[in-house]
Amino acid sequence: MHRRLTFDANPKELASRRNGTIDVALLWSRRTRRVGVVVEDRAKGEALELDVREDDNPLDVYEHAFAYAPRRSHPRCVARA
């Protein structure tokens, strides 16, 4: 999984999980002090990044990423290995 955010190429990973071909990571940027959730489907070679807003519970966005995806995500291109 690409453990980076569009606004920080080297974030700290706070949590991660895998379910089948889906990887989800909760990442924090030391530089910008922002949090994001990255969801990657390794089978499809697709990923999206979810913005975690100040009034959000970051763990809730991480645990329920697909519920937040329609409103918060922007696609990312993932190179297939």
Secondary structure, 3 states (H helix, E strand, C coil): CCCCECCECCCEEEEEEEECCEEEEEEECCCCCCEEEEEEECCCCEEEEEEECCCCCHHHHHHCHHHHHHHHEEEEECCCC
